[in-house]
Amino acid sequence: MRIGVVTFPGTLDDRDAARAVKYAGAEAVSLWHGDADLKGVDAVILPGGFSYGDYLRCGAISSFAPVMTEIIAQANKGMPVLGICNGFQVLCEAHLLPGALTRNHELHFLCRDQTLKIENTTSAWTTNFTKGQEIVIPLKNGEGSFQCDDETLKALEDSNRIIARYVGENPNGSRNLIAGITNERGNVVGLMPHPEHAIDSLTGPTTDGLPFFTSVLSALVGK
């Protein structure tokens, strides 16, 4: 399996995401923001960072990058896409996911190991978890507060599209402690914390992030 990892100007975590793909047993393929060619990949990861310097709004400029034209088209056909942190912001700006990520409620950048509760195990990126499983992976963001209107929130809750919630105190003011969501089809997932930083006990707090990357391989094999 070949998993594309996109690099935008200002991306920080593309190498970490590529490393996680390799740990999961797939081939990581570098994708450039200015090139609409997806190189025949089976899935795509939009990694964390500060794409285009977070100018205008986080992820706003990136959503119009040439590579996103093809990613949007393929995501709408069912290709698995994972947006991590800034990648989550890009997915919302590209309207592949609803809602928006806004400034943390205390207006500070935060960086810490965060406990999450997995709520949905049917998406392409979460099948290797168990429902209710608690995991610990790093969280680092300044604009990670997931916000949406009441109607959208109800739709997300009623259709089991919440991927994960924060456990304990709300770190950034997200509605209903939401840390990640999926689209209706389950192939597009946005996650604010960073599973790619928790795949090796030598360099991360846990290896709890690895199932996000093995899950998509299982989903692709099962197609």
Secondary structure, DSSP 8 states (H G I E B T S, - for coil): -EEEEEE-TTB-SHHHHHHHHHHHTSEEEEEETT----TT-SEEEE--B-GGGG-SSTTTTGGGSHHHHHHHHHHTTT--EEEETHHHHHHHHTTSS-SEEE--TTSS-EEEEEEEEE----STTTTTS-TT-EEEEEEEESS-EEE--HHHHHHHHHTT-EEEEE-SS-SS--GGGEEEEE-TTSSEEEESS-GGGSS-TTTSS-STTHHHHHHHHHHHHT-
